[in-house]
Amino acid sequence: MRVLLRDGPGDGQVVDGAGGTVVWRACLYERTAELDSRRGGQVRVYRHRPDCCEQFGRGAEDRCE
């Protein structure tokens, strides 16, 4: 399934993903109830969790993976 990343370093990227979370370049994105239209279809929106991004030094913590 294709999903849309919102906020964070991956904002606007459409990537393959499913489930409750998606990891993109060591950053965690969580599923929302939102849908967005892209290229004639609907994609689920995943929002960035800034506390679980490697650039903030927290990507290796268990609760962030």
PQR file with spaces between the fields and no chain letter, atoms N, CA, C, O and H, PARSE charges and radii, in Angstrom:
ATOM       1  N    MET     1       0.853   -1.165    0.000 -0.4000 1.5000
ATOM       2  CA   MET     1       0.000    0.000    0.000 -0.0000 2.0000
ATOM       3  C    MET     1       0.907    1.238    0.000  0.5500 1.7000
ATOM       4  O    MET     1       1.962    1.243    0.634 -0.5500 1.4000
ATOM       5  N    ARG     2       0.492    2.260   -0.703 -0.4000 1.5000
ATOM       6  CA   ARG     2       1.220    3.523   -0.737 -0.0000 2.0000
ATOM       7  C    ARG     2       0.675    4.426    0.367  0.5500 1.7000
ATOM       8  O    ARG     2      -0.535    4.506    0.578 -0.5500 1.4000
ATOM       9  H    ARG     2      -0.365    2.256   -1.218  0.4000 1.0000
ATOM      10  N    VAL     3       1.590    5.111    1.073 -0.4000 1.5000
ATOM      11  CA   VAL     3       1.200    6.017    2.152 -0.0000 2.0000
ATOM      12  C    VAL     3       1.899    7.348    1.965  0.5500 1.7000
ATOM      13  O    VAL     3       2.968    7.416    1.358 -0.5500 1.4000
ATOM      14  H    VAL     3       2.573    5.046    0.902  0.4000 1.0000
ATOM      15  N    LEU     4       1.294    8.413    2.487 -0.4000 1.5000
ATOM      16  CA   LEU     4       1.831    9.768    2.402 -0.0000 2.0000
ATOM      17  C    LEU     4       2.418   10.153    3.750  0.5500 1.7000
ATOM      18  O    LEU     4       1.759   10.021    4.782 -0.5500 1.4000
ATOM      19  H    LEU     4       0.426    8.358    2.980  0.4000 1.0000
ATOM      20  N    LEU     5       3.667   10.634    3.741 -0.4000 1.5000
ATOM      21  CA   LEU     5       4.316   11.092    4.965 -0.0000 2.0000
ATOM      22  C    LEU     5       4.052   12.575    5.152  0.5500 1.7000
ATOM      23  O    LEU     5       4.191   13.357    4.211 -0.5500 1.4000
ATOM      24  H    LEU     5       4.202   10.741    2.903  0.4000 1.0000
ATOM      25  N    ARG     6       3.671   12.968    6.369 -0.4000 1.5000
ATOM      26  CA   ARG     6       3.411   14.369    6.687 -0.0000 2.0000
ATOM      27  C    ARG     6       4.358   14.831    7.776  0.5500 1.7000
ATOM      28  O    ARG     6       4.638   14.103    8.729 -0.5500 1.4000
ATOM      29  H    ARG     6       3.559   12.333    7.133  0.4000 1.0000
ATOM      30  N    ASP     7       4.847   16.050    7.621 -0.4000 1.5000
ATOM      31  CA   ASP     7       5.741   16.689    8.584 -0.0000 2.0000
ATOM      32  C    ASP     7       7.107   15.990    8.576  0.5500 1.7000
ATOM      33  O    ASP     7       7.287   14.965    7.917 -0.5500 1.4000
ATOM      34  H    ASP     7       4.620   16.641    6.847  0.4000 1.0000
ATOM      35  N    GLY     8       8.041   16.545    9.300 -0.4000 1.5000
ATOM      36  CA   GLY     8       9.373   15.960    9.400 -0.0000 2.0000
ATOM      37  C    GLY     8      10.143   15.983    8.099  0.5500 1.7000
ATOM      38  O    GLY     8       9.717   16.625    7.139 -0.5500 1.4000
ATOM      39  H    GLY     8       7.895   17.377    9.835  0.4000 1.0000
ATOM      40  N    PRO     9      11.278   15.287    8.050 -0.5600 1.5000
ATOM      41  CA   PRO     9      12.132   15.310    6.870  0.2800 2.0000
ATOM      42  C    PRO     9      11.527   14.624    5.645  0.5500 1.7000
ATOM      43  O    PRO     9      11.966   14.886    4.525 -0.5500 1.4000
ATOM      44  N    GLY    10      10.550   13.771    5.825 -0.4000 1.5000
ATOM      45  CA   GLY    10       9.941   13.061    4.701 -0.0000 2.0000
ATOM      46  C    GLY    10       8.646   13.684    4.207  0.5500 1.7000
ATOM      47  O    GLY    10       7.924   13.057    3.431 -0.5500 1.4000
ATOM      48  H    GLY    10      10.193   13.559    6.734  0.4000 1.0000
ATOM      49  N    ASP    11       8.338   14.887    4.630 -0.4000 1.5000
ATOM      50  CA   ASP    11       7.064   15.541    4.299 -0.0000 2.0000
ATOM      51  C    ASP    11       6.787   15.513    2.804  0.5500 1.7000
ATOM      52  O    ASP    11       7.596   15.976    2.000 -0.5500 1.4000
ATOM      53  H    ASP    11       8.925   15.396    5.260  0.4000 1.0000
ATOM      54  N    GLY    12       5.631   14.965    2.441 -0.4000 1.5000
ATOM      55  CA   GLY    12       5.208   14.925    1.053 -0.0000 2.0000
ATOM      56  C    GLY    12       5.624   13.683    0.291  0.5500 1.7000
ATOM      57  O    GLY    12       5.170   13.476   -0.834 -0.5500 1.4000
ATOM      58  H    GLY    12       4.973   14.589    3.094  0.4000 1.0000
ATOM      59  N    GLN    13       6.479   12.845    0.877 -0.4000 1.5000
ATOM      60  CA   GLN    13       6.910   11.616    0.218 -0.0000 2.0000
ATOM      61  C    GLN    13       5.779   10.596    0.221  0.5500 1.7000
ATOM      62  O    GLN    13       5.065   10.453    1.213 -0.5500 1.4000
ATOM      63  H    GLN    13       6.848   13.013    1.791  0.4000 1.0000
ATOM      64  N    VAL    14       5.621    9.893   -0.888 -0.4000 1.5000
ATOM      65  CA   VAL    14       4.685    8.777   -0.963 -0.0000 2.0000
ATOM      66  C    VAL    14       5.535    7.517   -1.044  0.5500 1.7000
ATOM      67  O    VAL    14       6.321    7.345   -1.976 -0.5500 1.4000
ATOM      68  H    VAL    14       6.201   10.009   -1.695  0.4000 1.0000
ATOM      69  N    VAL    15       5.369    6.635   -0.056 -0.4000 1.5000
ATOM      70  CA   VAL    15       6.200    5.436    0.061 -0.0000 2.0000
ATOM      71  C    VAL    15       5.330    4.205    0.290  0.5500 1.7000
ATOM      72  O    VAL    15       4.138    4.323    0.574 -0.5500 1.4000
ATOM      73  H    VAL    15       4.730    6.776    0.700  0.4000 1.0000
ATOM      74  N    ASP    16       5.930    3.032    0.167 -0.4000 1.5000
ATOM      75  CA   ASP    16       5.229    1.791    0.493 -0.0000 2.0000
ATOM      76  C    ASP    16       5.224    1.615    2.003  0.5500 1.7000
ATOM      77  O    ASP    16       6.237    1.846    2.663 -0.5500 1.4000
ATOM      78  H    ASP    16       6.899    2.936   -0.064  0.4000 1.0000
ATOM      79  N    GLY    17       4.096    1.209    2.543 -0.4000 1.5000
ATOM      80  CA   GLY    17       4.017    0.989    3.978 -0.0000 2.0000
ATOM      81  C    GLY    17       2.659    0.448    4.363  0.5500 1.7000
ATOM      82  O    GLY    17       1.709    0.498    3.581 -0.5500 1.4000
ATOM      83  H    GLY    17       3.274    1.021    2.006  0.4000 1.0000
ATOM      84  N    ALA    18       2.576   -0.069    5.575 -0.4000 1.5000
ATOM      85  CA   ALA    18       1.321   -0.591    6.109 -0.0000 2.0000
ATOM      86  C    ALA    18       1.481   -0.739    7.614  0.5500 1.7000
ATOM      87  O    ALA    18       2.592   -0.656    8.136 -0.5500 1.4000
ATOM      88  H    ALA    18       3.347   -0.110    6.211  0.4000 1.0000
ATOM      89  N    GLY    19       0.395   -0.955    8.296 -0.4000 1.5000
ATOM      90  CA   GLY    19       0.441   -1.133    9.741 -0.0000 2.0000
ATOM      91  C    GLY    19       0.365    0.191   10.479  0.5500 1.7000
ATOM      92  O    GLY    19      -0.031    1.208    9.910 -0.5500 1.4000
ATOM      93  H    GLY    19      -0.508   -1.022    7.872  0.4000 1.0000
ATOM      94  N    GLY    20       0.743    0.173   11.739 -0.4000 1.5000
ATOM      95  CA   GLY    20       0.625    1.344   12.592 -0.0000 2.0000
ATOM      96  C    GLY    20       1.730    2.362   12.426  0.5500 1.7000
ATOM      97  O    GLY    20       1.539    3.544   12.713 -0.5500 1.4000
ATOM      98  H    GLY    20       1.065   -0.654   12.201  0.4000 1.0000
ATOM      99  N    THR    21       2.911    1.904   11.956 -0.4000 1.5000
ATOM     100  CA   THR    21       4.042    2.818   11.812 -0.0000 2.0000
ATOM     101  C    THR    21       4.808    2.535   10.530  0.5500 1.7000
ATOM     102  O    THR    21       4.746    1.437    9.978 -0.5500 1.4000
ATOM     103  H    THR    21       3.067    0.944   11.724  0.4000 1.0000
ATOM     104  N    VAL    22       5.530    3.550   10.070 -0.4000 1.5000
ATOM     105  CA   VAL    22       6.420    3.443    8.912 -0.0000 2.0000
ATOM     106  C    VAL    22       7.730    4.111    9.301  0.5500 1.7000
ATOM     107  O    VAL    22       7.722    5.177    9.916 -0.5500 1.4000
ATOM     108  H    VAL    22       5.580    4.442   10.519  0.4000 1.0000
ATOM     109  N    VAL    23       8.854    3.499    8.951 -0.4000 1.5000
ATOM     110  CA   VAL    23      10.158    4.108    9.187 -0.0000 2.0000
ATOM     111  C    VAL    23      10.694    4.585    7.849  0.5500 1.7000
ATOM     112  O    VAL    23      10.755    3.823    6.885 -0.5500 1.4000
ATOM     113  H    VAL    23       8.861    2.632    8.451  0.4000 1.0000
ATOM     114  N    TRP    24      11.081    5.850    7.799 -0.4000 1.5000
ATOM     115  CA   TRP    24      11.667    6.446    6.600 -0.0000 2.0000
ATOM     116  C    TRP    24      12.931    7.185    7.007  0.5500 1.7000
ATOM     117  O    TRP    24      12.872    8.144    7.777 -0.5500 1.4000
ATOM     118  H    TRP    24      11.031    6.469    8.582  0.4000 1.0000
ATOM     119  N    ARG    25      14.082    6.740    6.489 -0.4000 1.5000
ATOM     120  CA   ARG    25      15.376    7.355    6.796 -0.0000 2.0000
ATOM     121  C    ARG    25      15.574    7.564    8.296  0.5500 1.7000
ATOM     122  O    ARG    25      15.925    8.661    8.731 -0.5500 1.4000
ATOM     123  H    ARG    25      14.129    5.962    5.863  0.4000 1.0000
ATOM     124  N    ALA    26      15.356    6.539    9.065 -0.4000 1.5000
ATOM     125  CA   ALA    26      15.557    6.520   10.522 -0.0000 2.0000
ATOM     126  C    ALA    26      14.599    7.421   11.291  0.5500 1.7000
ATOM     127  O    ALA    26      14.879    7.777   12.436 -0.5500 1.4000
ATOM     128  H    ALA    26      15.071    5.648    8.711  0.4000 1.0000
ATOM     129  N    CYS    27      13.482    7.794   10.689 -0.4000 1.5000
ATOM     130  CA   CYS    27      12.456    8.567   11.388 -0.0000 2.0000
ATOM     131  C    CYS    27      11.151    7.776   11.392  0.5500 1.7000
ATOM     132  O    CYS    27      10.813    7.091   10.427 -0.5500 1.4000
ATOM     133  H    CYS    27      13.255    7.505    9.759  0.4000 1.0000
ATOM     134  N    LEU    28      10.438    7.889   12.493 -0.4000 1.5000
ATOM     135  CA   LEU    28       9.203    7.138   12.670 -0.0000 2.0000
ATOM     136  C    LEU    28       7.988    7.981   12.312  0.5500 1.7000
ATOM     137  O    LEU    28       7.889    9.144   12.702 -0.5500 1.4000
ATOM     138  H    LEU    28      10.713    8.445   13.277  0.4000 1.0000
ATOM     139  N    TYR    29       7.074    7.388   11.570 -0.4000 1.5000
ATOM     140  CA   TYR    29       5.809    8.020   11.188 -0.0000 2.0000
ATOM     141  C    TYR    29       4.680    7.117   11.658  0.5500 1.7000
ATOM     142  O    TYR    29       4.742    5.900   11.480 -0.5500 1.4000
ATOM     143  H    TYR    29       7.155    6.443   11.253  0.4000 1.0000
ATOM     144  N    GLU    30       3.639    7.708   12.262 -0.4000 1.5000
ATOM     145  CA   GLU    30       2.509    6.941   12.782 -0.0000 2.0000
ATOM     146  C    GLU    30       1.260    7.164   11.937  0.5500 1.7000
ATOM     147  O    GLU    30       1.011    8.261   11.435 -0.5500 1.4000
ATOM     148  H    GLU    30       3.589    8.697   12.407  0.4000 1.0000
ATOM     149  N    ARG    31       0.488    6.100   11.797 -0.4000 1.5000
ATOM     150  CA   ARG    31      -0.735    6.125   11.007 -0.0000 2.0000
ATOM     151  C    ARG    31      -1.757    7.079   11.618  0.5500 1.7000
ATOM     152  O    ARG    31      -1.888    7.164   12.839 -0.5500 1.4000
ATOM     153  H    ARG    31       0.690    5.210   12.205  0.4000 1.0000
ATOM     154  N    THR    32      -2.475    7.790   10.762 -0.4000 1.5000
ATOM     155  CA   THR    32      -3.581    8.645   11.183 -0.0000 2.0000
ATOM     156  C    THR    32      -4.860    8.158   10.518  0.5500 1.7000
ATOM     157  O    THR    32      -4.829    7.226    9.713 -0.5500 1.4000
ATOM     158  H    THR    32      -2.368    7.721    9.770  0.4000 1.0000
ATOM     159  N    ALA    33      -5.964    8.773   10.845 -0.4000 1.5000
ATOM     160  CA   ALA    33      -7.241    8.442   10.210 -0.0000 2.0000
ATOM     161  C    ALA    33      -7.424    9.208    8.902  0.5500 1.7000
ATOM     162  O    ALA    33      -8.402    8.990    8.186 -0.5500 1.4000
ATOM     163  H    ALA    33      -5.990    9.530   11.498  0.4000 1.0000
ATOM     164  N    GLU    34      -6.492   10.099    8.589 -0.4000 1.5000
ATOM     165  CA   GLU    34      -6.598   10.951    7.398 -0.0000 2.0000
ATOM     166  C    GLU    34      -6.283   10.184    6.111  0.5500 1.7000
ATOM     167  O    GLU    34      -5.467    9.263    6.087 -0.5500 1.4000
ATOM     168  H    GLU    34      -5.698   10.276    9.171  0.4000 1.0000
ATOM     169  N    LEU    35      -6.965   10.604    5.047 -0.4000 1.5000
ATOM     170  CA   LEU    35      -6.683   10.122    3.698 -0.0000 2.0000
ATOM     171  C    LEU    35      -6.385   11.331    2.826  0.5500 1.7000
ATOM     172  O    LEU    35      -6.873   12.429    3.092 -0.5500 1.4000
ATOM     173  H    LEU    35      -7.628   11.352    5.066  0.4000 1.0000
ATOM     174  N    ASP    36      -5.583   11.131    1.785 -0.4000 1.5000
ATOM     175  CA   ASP    36      -5.239   12.206    0.849 -0.0000 2.0000
ATOM     176  C    ASP    36      -5.306   11.626   -0.554  0.5500 1.7000
ATOM     177  O    ASP    36      -5.108   10.426   -0.747 -0.5500 1.4000
ATOM     178  H    ASP    36      -5.187   10.239    1.568  0.4000 1.0000
ATOM     179  N    SER    37      -5.581   12.471   -1.522 -0.4000 1.5000
ATOM     180  CA   SER    37      -5.634   12.034   -2.915 -0.0000 2.0000
ATOM     181  C    SER    37      -4.287   12.280   -3.582  0.5500 1.7000
ATOM     182  O    SER    37      -3.752   13.388   -3.528 -0.5500 1.4000
ATOM     183  H    SER    37      -5.741   13.445   -1.365  0.4000 1.0000
ATOM     184  N    ARG    38      -3.748   11.253   -4.205 -0.4000 1.5000
ATOM     185  CA   ARG    38      -2.496   11.351   -4.945 -0.0000 2.0000
ATOM     186  C    ARG    38      -2.619   10.540   -6.217  0.5500 1.7000
ATOM     187  O    ARG    38      -2.972    9.361   -6.179 -0.5500 1.4000
ATOM     188  H    ARG    38      -4.183   10.354   -4.249  0.4000 1.0000
ATOM     189  N    ARG    39      -2.328   11.168   -7.340 -0.4000 1.5000
ATOM     190  CA   ARG    39      -2.333   10.493   -8.651 -0.0000 2.0000
ATOM     191  C    ARG    39      -3.595    9.679   -8.894  0.5500 1.7000
ATOM     192  O    ARG    39      -3.528    8.531   -9.334 -0.5500 1.4000
ATOM     193  H    ARG    39      -2.042   12.126   -7.370  0.4000 1.0000
ATOM     194  N    GLY    40      -4.726   10.269   -8.610 -0.4000 1.5000
ATOM     195  CA   GLY    40      -5.995    9.631   -8.892 -0.0000 2.0000
ATOM     196  C    GLY    40      -6.443    8.590   -7.884  0.5500 1.7000
ATOM     197  O    GLY    40      -7.487    7.969   -8.083 -0.5500 1.4000
ATOM     198  H    GLY    40      -4.780   11.201   -8.252  0.4000 1.0000
ATOM     199  N    GLY    41      -5.706    8.376   -6.827 -0.4000 1.5000
ATOM     200  CA   GLY    41      -6.088    7.398   -5.811 -0.0000 2.0000
ATOM     201  C    GLY    41      -5.952    7.990   -4.423  0.5500 1.7000
ATOM     202  O    GLY    41      -5.419    9.085   -4.245 -0.5500 1.4000
ATOM     203  H    GLY    41      -4.858    8.880   -6.666  0.4000 1.0000
ATOM     204  N    GLN    42      -6.441    7.249   -3.445 -0.4000 1.5000
ATOM     205  CA   GLN    42      -6.339    7.714   -2.070 -0.0000 2.0000
ATOM     206  C    GLN    42      -5.210    6.987   -1.360  0.5500 1.7000
ATOM     207  O    GLN    42      -4.994    5.791   -1.554 -0.5500 1.4000
ATOM     208  H    GLN    42      -6.873    6.359   -3.589  0.4000 1.0000
ATOM     209  N    VAL    43      -4.497    7.739   -0.533 -0.4000 1.5000
ATOM     210  CA   VAL    43      -3.417    7.167    0.268 -0.0000 2.0000
ATOM     211  C    VAL    43      -3.644    7.531    1.727  0.5500 1.7000
ATOM     212  O    VAL    43      -4.193    8.589    2.035 -0.5500 1.4000
ATOM     213  H    VAL    43      -4.672    8.711   -0.375  0.4000 1.0000
ATOM     214  N    ARG    44      -3.219    6.648    2.617 -0.4000 1.5000
ATOM     215  CA   ARG    44      -3.299    6.897    4.058 -0.0000 2.0000
ATOM     216  C    ARG    44      -2.201    7.879    4.444  0.5500 1.7000
ATOM     217  O    ARG    44      -1.108    7.840    3.880 -0.5500 1.4000
ATOM     218  H    ARG    44      -2.773    5.789    2.366  0.4000 1.0000
ATOM     219  N    VAL    45      -2.485    8.761    5.402 -0.4000 1.5000
ATOM     220  CA   VAL    45      -1.509    9.748    5.868 -0.0000 2.0000
ATOM     221  C    VAL    45      -0.859    9.235    7.152  0.5500 1.7000
ATOM     222  O    VAL    45      -1.540    8.780    8.071 -0.5500 1.4000
ATOM     223  H    VAL    45      -3.374    8.793    5.859  0.4000 1.0000
ATOM     224  N    TYR    46       0.460    9.318    7.196 -0.4000 1.5000
ATOM     225  CA   TYR    46       1.250    8.979    8.384 -0.0000 2.0000
ATOM     226  C    TYR    46       1.968   10.238    8.843  0.5500 1.7000
ATOM     227  O    TYR    46       2.610   10.910    8.036 -0.5500 1.4000
ATOM     228  H    TYR    46       1.014    9.688    6.449  0.4000 1.0000
ATOM     229  N    ARG    47       1.870   10.571   10.133 -0.4000 1.5000
ATOM     230  CA   ARG    47       2.491   11.787   10.692 -0.0000 2.0000
ATOM     231  C    ARG    47       3.811   11.466   11.391  0.5500 1.7000
ATOM     232  O    ARG    47       3.968   10.421   12.021 -0.5500 1.4000
ATOM     233  H    ARG    47       1.348   10.025   10.789  0.4000 1.0000
ATOM     234  N    HIS    48       4.737   12.385   11.261 -0.4000 1.5000
ATOM     235  CA   HIS    48       6.074   12.263   11.838 -0.0000 2.0000
ATOM     236  C    HIS    48       6.034   12.337   13.358  0.5500 1.7000
ATOM     237  O    HIS    48       5.291   13.135   13.928 -0.5500 1.4000
ATOM     238  H    HIS    48       4.609   13.235   10.749  0.4000 1.0000
ATOM     239  N    ARG    49       6.843   11.495   14.016 -0.4000 1.5000
ATOM     240  CA   ARG    49       7.036   11.575   15.470 -0.0000 2.0000
ATOM     241  C    ARG    49       8.413   12.168   15.711  0.5500 1.7000
ATOM     242  O    ARG    49       9.409   11.448   15.643 -0.5500 1.4000
ATOM     243  H    ARG    49       7.446   10.847   13.552  0.4000 1.0000
ATOM     244  N    PRO    50       8.494   13.457   15.990 -0.5600 1.5000
ATOM     245  CA   PRO    50       9.800   14.113   16.127  0.2800 2.0000
ATOM     246  C    PRO    50      10.644   13.586   17.276  0.5500 1.7000
ATOM     247  O    PRO    50      11.867   13.730   17.251 -0.5500 1.4000
ATOM     248  N    ASP    51      10.026   12.981   18.281 -0.4000 1.5000
ATOM     249  CA   ASP    51      10.803   12.448   19.394 -0.0000 2.0000
ATOM     250  C    ASP    51      11.475   11.124   19.046  0.5500 1.7000
ATOM     251  O    ASP    51      12.253   10.600   19.844 -0.5500 1.4000
ATOM     252  H    ASP    51       9.033   12.865   18.301  0.4000 1.0000
ATOM     253  N    CYS    52      11.190   10.583   17.879 -0.4000 1.5000
ATOM     254  CA   CYS    52      11.758    9.290   17.478 -0.0000 2.0000
ATOM     255  C    CYS    52      12.482    9.394   16.143  0.5500 1.7000
ATOM     256  O    CYS    52      12.293    8.562   15.255 -0.5500 1.4000
ATOM     257  H    CYS    52      10.559   11.009   17.231  0.4000 1.0000
ATOM     258  N    CYS    53      13.293   10.400   16.014 -0.4000 1.5000
ATOM     259  CA   CYS    53      14.026   10.608   14.773 -0.0000 2.0000
ATOM     260  C    CYS    53      15.517   10.602   15.099  0.5500 1.7000
ATOM     261  O    CYS    53      15.949   11.243   16.057 -0.5500 1.4000
ATOM     262  H    CYS    53      13.447   11.075   16.735  0.4000 1.0000
ATOM     263  N    GLU    54      16.292    9.887   14.311 -0.4000 1.5000
ATOM     264  CA   GLU    54      17.714    9.741   14.587 -0.0000 2.0000
ATOM     265  C    GLU    54      18.428   11.084   14.716  0.5500 1.7000
ATOM     266  O    GLU    54      19.361   11.206   15.509 -0.5500 1.4000
ATOM     267  H    GLU    54      15.941    9.366   13.532  0.4000 1.0000
ATOM     268  N    GLN    55      18.013   12.086   13.958 -0.4000 1.5000
ATOM     269  CA   GLN    55      18.679   13.383   14.039 -0.0000 2.0000
ATOM     270  C    GLN    55      18.549   14.032   15.416  0.5500 1.7000
ATOM     271  O    GLN    55      19.316   14.935   15.751 -0.5500 1.4000
ATOM     272  H    GLN    55      17.255   11.987   13.313  0.4000 1.0000
ATOM     273  N    PHE    56      17.573   13.574   16.221 -0.4000 1.5000
ATOM     274  CA   PHE    56      17.416   14.090   17.568 -0.0000 2.0000
ATOM     275  C    PHE    56      18.093   13.184   18.591  0.5500 1.7000
ATOM     276  O    PHE    56      17.950   13.385   19.797 -0.5500 1.4000
ATOM     277  H    PHE    56      16.949   12.841   15.949  0.4000 1.0000
ATOM     278  N    GLY    57      18.840   12.171   18.099 -0.4000 1.5000
ATOM     279  CA   GLY    57      19.564   11.279   18.984 -0.0000 2.0000
ATOM     280  C    GLY    57      18.706   10.268   19.702  0.5500 1.7000
ATOM     281  O    GLY    57      19.117    9.733   20.732 -0.5500 1.4000
ATOM     282  H    GLY    57      18.956   12.008   17.120  0.4000 1.0000
ATOM     283  N    ARG    58      17.517    9.990   19.182 -0.4000 1.5000
ATOM     284  CA   ARG    58      16.615    9.083   19.889 -0.0000 2.0000
ATOM     285  C    ARG    58      16.158    7.920   19.042  0.5500 1.7000
ATOM     286  O    ARG    58      15.337    7.131   19.509 -0.5500 1.4000
ATOM     287  H    ARG    58      17.183   10.424   18.345  0.4000 1.0000
ATOM     288  N    GLY    59      16.637    7.769   17.829 -0.4000 1.5000
ATOM     289  CA   GLY    59      16.170    6.715   16.943 -0.0000 2.0000
ATOM     290  C    GLY    59      16.508    5.303   17.397  0.5500 1.7000
ATOM     291  O    GLY    59      15.895    4.343   16.929 -0.5500 1.4000
ATOM     292  H    GLY    59      17.304    8.411   17.449  0.4000 1.0000
ATOM     293  N    ALA    60      17.469    5.159   18.297 -0.4000 1.5000
ATOM     294  CA   ALA    60      17.880    3.839   18.748 -0.0000 2.0000
ATOM     295  C    ALA    60      17.138    3.367   19.993  0.5500 1.7000
ATOM     296  O    ALA    60      17.301    2.218   20.403 -0.5500 1.4000
ATOM     297  H    ALA    60      17.967    5.938   18.678  0.4000 1.0000
ATOM     298  N    GLU    61      16.332    4.221   20.599 -0.4000 1.5000
ATOM     299  CA   GLU    61      15.615    3.828   21.814 -0.0000 2.0000
ATOM     300  C    GLU    61      14.510    2.823   21.481  0.5500 1.7000
ATOM     301  O    GLU    61      13.852    2.936   20.447 -0.5500 1.4000
ATOM     302  H    GLU    61      16.199    5.155   20.266  0.4000 1.0000
ATOM     303  N    ASP    62      14.313    1.846   22.359 -0.4000 1.5000
ATOM     304  CA   ASP    62      13.335    0.793   22.110 -0.0000 2.0000
ATOM     305  C    ASP    62      11.942    1.324   21.852  0.5500 1.7000
ATOM     306  O    ASP    62      11.250    0.836   20.958 -0.5500 1.4000
ATOM     307  H    ASP    62      14.847    1.754   23.200  0.4000 1.0000
ATOM     308  N    ARG    63      11.519    2.310   22.613 -0.4000 1.5000
ATOM     309  CA   ARG    63      10.138    2.787   22.450 -0.0000 2.0000
ATOM     310  C    ARG    63       9.946    3.561   21.145  0.5500 1.7000
ATOM     311  O    ARG    63       8.818    3.913   20.801 -0.5500 1.4000
ATOM     312  H    ARG    63      12.081    2.707   23.339  0.4000 1.0000
ATOM     313  N    CYS    64      11.021    3.829   20.423 -0.4000 1.5000
ATOM     314  CA   CYS    64      10.932    4.561   19.154 -0.0000 2.0000
ATOM     315  C    CYS    64      11.010    3.645   17.952  0.5500 1.7000
ATOM     316  O    CYS    64      10.902    4.110   16.817 -0.5500 1.4000
ATOM     317  H    CYS    64      11.937    3.543   20.703  0.4000 1.0000
ATOM     318  N    GLU    65      11.193    2.356   18.175 -0.4000 1.5000
ATOM     319  CA   GLU    65      11.333    1.451   17.029 -0.0000 2.0000
ATOM     320  C    GLU    65      10.112    0.573   16.885  0.5500 1.7000
ATOM     321  O    GLU    65      10.049   -0.253   15.975 -0.5500 1.4000
ATOM     322  H    GLU    65      11.280    1.979   19.097  0.4000 1.0000
